[in-house]
Amino acid sequence: MKKAGWFARPGLSLLLATSWLLLQQTLAPFHLISAVLIGLLLPRLLGDFLMAPSRLRFMPALRLVLIVLWDIVLGNIAVARLVLGPISRPQPAWVTVPLALRHPTAVSMLASIITTTPGTVSCLVDEERRHILVHALDCSDPAQMAADIKVRYEIPLLAIFEPSQNHPGESA
């Protein structure tokens, strides 16, 4: 197997070096050198274990980030009302969301987005049956929630990770 070059993954190298410096909370020369070494050595040593880097489309990714941040704000408000409201009657539900995503990173991101959004937790990604099982704190219509997850998160992830395919809701 071909060994990765010293700077084969510049984004990962930069992320590792920056993370190291943030954890150390100093720009002392020793830590700067350590950050450079970590940023260069770890991707090279782990190159055989890392998946091939994905080509991401920036604008769909930015739109998805804004949607997720907005949904996190709205989810926090909804959960706060549900928990702190005087007459609280949540309707928990298990929601099965069929997956069109095939890219493993995109599926993981969908599960992370669902878990990050208050009021929902992804519990199981079933790769064989191609669905994700979601627990919702309050859901009166599981089919509508599944449709919302697909439209708000899955279609943008398809556009980001699998742009060669034409997806519903995406212009050609």
NULUMKOL-232222 format. One record per residue: residue in three letters; y, z, x of N, C-alpha, C, O, CB in turn. Coordinates in steps of 0.001 Angstrom, whole numbers, plus 500000, padded with zeros to 6 digits. Glycine has a CB too. Layout:
! NULUMKOL-232222
ALAYZXYZXYZXYZXYZX/...
***
This chain:
! NULUMKOL-232222
MET498817500000500840500000500000500000501242500000500882501281500692501899500000501216499046/LYS502244499239500506503460499117501293504273500409501224504494500961500146504300497928500804/LYS504706500873502373505494502109502450506942501801502077507472500759502465505413502742503881/ALA507582502690501333508967502507500918509894502614502120509625503365503058509356503540499846/GLY510988501856502085511980501917503161512735503234503132512583504040502214512963500748503053/TRP513552503434504159514275504700504268515300504894503163515608506027502793514960504782505601/PHE515826503807502640516838503936501588516449503052500405517287502365499821518254503553502121/ALA515140503085500061514608502231498997515098502655497614515176501830496703513091502251499028/ARG515423503925497455515889504451496166517210505183496361517243506413496388514831505399495536/PRO518289504436496494519583505087496788520042506053495702520635507088496007520647504037496988/GLY519774505724494433520168506631493348519446507967493430520056509024493272519894505987491999/LEU518153507910493676517363509135493806517791509922495038517904511147494985515862508806493882/SER518030509228496144518490509897497368519813510616497137519987511764497546518639508884498510/LEU520740509931496479522043510528496188521902511720495249522549512748495449522983509486495576/LEU521067511589494236520837512689493291520237513907493990520668515033493746519911512232492155/LEU519256513693494850518631514804495574519623515493496509519699516721496547517426514303496372/ALA520380514695497262521349515265498197522435516040497451522805517143497854521983514156499053/THR522938515464496372523975516137495581523444517420494956524121518449494958524504515202494484/SER522235517353494426521631518553493826521480519663494863521750520829494578520257518217493210/TRP521051519296496059520895520284497119522235520964497423522303522188497542520327519623498391/LEU523287520171497545524604520735497848525117521614496699525734522653496933525609519607498135/LEU524859521191495473525286522014494330524522523337494291525096524377493971525080521247493007/LEU523245523297494610522460524533494636522933525473495749522941526692495572520969524209494820/GLN523326524910496891523770525728498020525206526227497848525594527228498450523656524934499309/GLN525976525543497044527375525888496764528215525966498036529080526831498173527448527215496023/THR527947525054498957528721524995500189528610523600500791527643522874500562528240526066501196/LEU529626523251501566529613521988502299529530522250503800530017521455504603530865521153501968/ALA528914523365504170528739523705505582527931522598506267527063521993505638528029525091505741/PRO528205522328507538527513521238508241525986521305508140525338520276507948527909521248509692/PHE525412522487508267523955522624508171523449522115506823522435521419506768523537524093508373/HIS524144522454505739523712522054504407523977520576504148523228519936503410524409522897503357/LEU525028520029504743525268518583504640524137517811505314523642516824504770526630518207505278/ILE523733518259506490522635517605507209521335517769506419520553516826506294522481518195508645/SER521112518970505889519909519211505074519891518292503858518847517739503512519844520690504621/ALA521039518127503212521127517274502028520779515829502388520046515172501649522540517349501408/VAL521286515335503497520993513965503923519497513818504213518873512842503797521831513587505176/LEU518932514782504923517502514712505244516641514756503977515679513998503854517112515864506182/ILE516982515630503052516235515725501792516362514417501012515379513903500478516747516918500936/GLY517572513893500955517811512646500230517082511460500830516705510539500105519278512355500189/LEU516876511460502132516176510350502782514661510554502832513897509617502602516707510162504187/LEU514233511775503130512810512022503342511991512099502053510918511500501969512640513291504105/LEU512475512819501061511671513008499852511309511690499157510138511489498837512415513899498883/PRO512265510785498911511854509519498272510861508733499133509972508067498602513085508650497989/ARG511009508806500450510069508085501326508677508722501272507673508016501176510590508070502787/LEU508619510045501333507328510732501294506632510585499947505405510500499884507513512201501612/LEU507410510554498874506838510502497527506789509090496959506432508907495795507630511386496600/GLY507139508096497759507226506715497287505987506214496588506090505481495604507520505826498420/ASP504795506597497078503557506133496455503303506786495095502519506267494300502387506405497375/PHE503951507908494822503730508621493571504765508278492505504555508550491323503740510103493823/LEU505878507682492917506964507377491993506739506025491331506243505086491953508313507394492721/MET507112505946490063507018504668489358508079503724489907509060504152490516507188504860487818/ALA507868502449489684508868501461490085510160501748489334510125502047488141508373500006489807/PRO511300501663490013512563501942489329512806500947488194512465499770488302513731501899490326/SER513392501434487118513686500598485957515093500042486062515997500682486600513519501395484650/ARG515257498854485543516588498269485431517167498730484099516633498403483039516548496693485533/LEU518248499482484155518861499987482931520075499148482567520791498657483440519258501465483090/ARG520295498993481285521494498313480814522528499390480528522280500305479744521206497428479538/PHE523685499279481165524691500333481151525311500565479769525370501711479322525773500001482135/MET525767499538479091526480499735477817525575500337476726526002501269476044527053498398477330/PRO524347499839476538523485500520475551523199501970475942523081502836475076522160499761475393/ALA523086502235477256522841503609477709524040504497477389523871505633476947522543503639479227/LEU525237503990477609526453504754477306526552505030475808526884506143475400527709503994477793/ARG526264504018474989526297504219473528525279505274473107525571506117472259526017502887472787/LEU524078505230473699523056506221473357523499507629473750523294508572472986521727505878474044/VAL524097507785474914524586509101475349525607509630474354525560510803473984525209509021476767/LEU526527508779473917527549509215472952526912509601471607527316510587470990528598508094472739/ILE525929508831471160525236509153469909524526510498470027524615511334469128524223508044469544/VAL523819510702471142523078511957471331524038513143471399523788514177470781522219511895472615/LEU525123513002472137526100514105472219526672514427470838526812515597470484527248513743473197/TRP526999513404470065527511513611468715526470514306467845526796515231467100527921512274468086/ASP525216513861467938524149514471467143523882515918467557523512516743466722522869513654467272/ILE524066516227468830523906517614469286524980518501468663524691519616468229523974517695470832/VAL526216518011468619527306518779467999527015518991466507527094520112466005528674518048468190/LEU526677517903465808526389518023464374525158518888464121525134519668463169526186516637463755/GLY524130518757464971522922519567464827523202521047465010522648521876464288521874519123465821/ASN524059521390465972524427522793466172525133523356464947524874524489464541525321522941467404/ILE526012522576464367526728523025463164525747523207462008525808524206461291527839522012462774/ALA524844522244461825523868522327460723522931523520460895522636524221459927523044521029460638/VAL522466523755462113521565524894462349522313526208462165521767527156461601520950524824463769/ALA523550526274462633524345527491462455524539527793460969524405528939460541525713527350463156/ARG524855526758460187525014526961458731523700527426458101523683528302457235525495525652458045/LEU522615526829458548521311527166457992520924528606458324520417529337457474520247526200458514/VAL521169528998459567520768530335460013521725531404459522521293532486459126520684530382461527/LEU523017531117459542524020532114459185524452532062457730525172532946457265525212531947460049/GLY524018531034457003524425530882455609523873531998454743522807532544455029523972529539455070/PRO524600532339453678524173533443452819522878533136452051522054534026451838525278533779451836/ILE522707531897451644521500531528450899520779530465451729520958529264451530521844530995449433/SER519972530938452650519303530037453570517876529770453116517056530687453069519314530612454985/ARG517578528529452783516235528128452376515831526863453134515805525770452567516167527894450839/PRO515522527021454402515140525820455161513820525247454663512958525971454166515035526143456656/GLN513682523949454803512457523253454436511862522647455711512093521471455994512730522147453348/PRO511096523431456486510507522878457706509505521776457360508870521788456306509819523991458529/ALA509387520829458282508472519711458046507967519143459360508634519221460391509159518612457227/TRP506765518567459298506216517802460411506473516343460083506116515859459008504673518095460640/VAL507093515654461020507467514256460816506745513399461853506833513658463053509017514065460915/THR506042512393461389505384511451462289506279510231462438506631509572461459503967511048461762/VAL506640509945463690507509508803463973506689507762464736506319507997465886508781509239464794/PRO506396506604464108505661505558464820506520504994465955507733504840465812505236504425463846/LEU505877504692467073506609504232468252506473502732468474505375502176468434506129504970469477/ALA507610502096468708507623500708469170507806500698470694507521499697471351508762499887468461/LEU508280501815471246508500501925472691507183501829473438506162502353472991509209503245473037/ARG507214501154474580506038501057475439506318501630476827505407502116477496505582499601475552/HIS507562501571477252507943502026478588507783503546478651508364504252477825509413501601478934/PRO507002504074479620506739505522479657508002506369479809508087507453479232505795505835480791/THR508973505897480570510209506658480726510978506697479412511558507725479064511081506051481839/ALA510987505594478685511687505545477399511036506487476392511735507164475638511703504111476849/VAL509702506536476372509001507446475453509328508894475811509562509719474927507461507209475504/SER509343509200477111509691510561477554511127510898477178511418512018476760509497510706479079/MET512018509932477328513418510184476959513568510418475469514346511275475051514301509016477384/LEU512826509663474656512882509884473211512430511301472876513074511986472081512007508852472468/ALA511336511740473473510854513102473238511891514127473688512102515131473007509523513338473972/SER512534513887474817513567514806475323514782514836474407515333515903474137513995514401476739/ILE515199513675473930516358513610473028516057514386471748516890515160471276516723512132472695/ILE514872514178471193514493514876469963514490516387470192514971517147469352513103514403469473/THR513950516814471321513876518244471628515260518824471892515518519980471558512970518483472838/THR516147518039472485517497518509472810518368518648471569519264519492471531518158517559473794/THR518116517835470566518931517872469353518538519093468527517379519223468134518762516563468523/PRO519488519990468257519170521209467500518563520898466136519008520001465420520423522055467319/GLY517533521671465805516875521518464514515590520722464581514836520678463609517800520869463554/THR515327520085465730514093519322465878513454519618467231514136519940468204514365517810465728/VAL512128519502467266511374519666468507510259518637468494509510518537467523510805521128468659/SER510148517871469570509009516950469657507820517760470166507924518468471168509318515711470608/CYS506725517654469487505565518482469820504436517700470455503669518245471249505059519166468592/LEU504326516436470115503190515673470602503564514202470671504099513637469718501956515882469701/VAL503277513599471801503383512150471928501954511641471998501243511895472970504238511713473199/ASP501541510930470980500180510388470925500235508929471368500603508041470600499565510519469481/GLU499861508708472621499935507357473178498890506428472576499127505225472468499768507404474682/GLU497738506964472184496696506132471583497115505595470227496979504402469955495408506920471446/ARG497618506463469388498013506062468036499459505565467980499919505098466938497834507229467076/ARG500172505668469101501543505181469227502500505861468236503213505190467489501574503676469020/HIS502503507199468243503492507917467453503865509222468153503191509674469079502958508195466030/ILE504948509802467684505396511097468180505492512025466977506007511648465925506775510989468943/LEU504995513229467146505026514223466078506222515142466325506383515701467410503681515040466013/VAL507047515283465306508295516053465419508274517187464406507915516991463245509545515142465195/HIS508663518383464861508835519496463932510322519625463639511140519761464549508249520835464515/ALA510656519581462362512049519704461933512239521049461243511439521445460396512452518535460986/LEU513297521734461612513606523036461024513926522911459537513542523763458736514780523686461759/ASP514634521836459178515034521632457796515005520138457496515825519376458007516444522230457524/CYS514052519729456661513887518300456378513355518127454966512211518483454682512935517630457406/SER514167517590454094513719517361452723513049515994452555512316515777451590514897517477451769/ASP513301515061453508512740513712453413512219513265454784512959512659455558513805512709452880/PRO510953513561455087510392513200456396510465511701456711510713511320457855508957513647456464/ALA510251510855455701510306509402455943511710508978456380511862508141457270509888508621454669/GLN512729509558455752514104509217456125514426509738457524515113509063458291515102509793455100/MET513936510932457862514176511470459200513521510577460254514121510308461295513641512917459310/ALA512298510115459994511618509218460925512414507921461089512559507415462202510185508912460435/ALA512921507394459993513728506164460048515015506400460839515428505542461619514065505669458619/ASP515650507557460643516872507880461387516604507984462891517396507497463699517472509196460872/ILE515498508611463264515153508743464684514939507367465295515370507103466418513888509617464866/LYS514270506494464554514025505153465064515332504379465246515532503722466268513092504395464124/VAL516218504458464253517472503702464323518421504297465362519000503561466161518153503671462948/ARG518586505613465359519583506245466227519145506329467678519984506235468575519893507623465725/TYR517842506504467937517391506733469304516428505668469830516596505184470950516737508069469388/GLU515419505296469030514411504381469564514962502973469791514707502382470840513222504318468624/ILE515700502430468845516236501076469022517162501002470236517062500046471005516990500631467759/PRO518070501984470444518858501940471682518001502056472953518290501403473956519885503056471667/LEU516948502887472912516070502991474075515333501677474330515119501300475482515062504129473881/LEU514952500989473278514349499667473439515333498713474115514954497938474993513907499101472071/ALA516598498776473701517615497898474291517857498231475762518164497347476562518929498008473510/ILE517719499509476111517961499938477493516783499587478390516978499049479479518228501447477547/PHE515570499883477953514396499760478807513602498470478615512887498046479522513502500914478570/GLU513719497852477464512949496646477198513867495553476642513644495050475541511793496944476213/PRO514908495186477419515924494263476897515424492840476683516087492063475994517089494228477829/SER514277492472477248513788491102477119513276490800475714513148489639475326512688490848478128/GLN512985491854474957512474491657473602513632491709472608514632492386472848511404492726473252/ASN513496490999471505514502491051470455514088492144469478513000492088468905514660489663469734/HIS514944493127469290514598494292468462515449494304467199516563493780467191514793495613469256/PRO514922494904466129515705495021464902516971495824465168516944496828465879514872495680463781/GLY518065495378464597519321496093464750520048495740466036521106496300466321519073497566464705/GLU519496494819466813520131494422468071520417492939467996519541492149467643519234494762469308/SER521633492559468327521978491150468305521372490450469507521261491024470590523497490963468282/ALA520980489199469299520308488445470361521260487980471435520839487333472395519596487258469782/
***
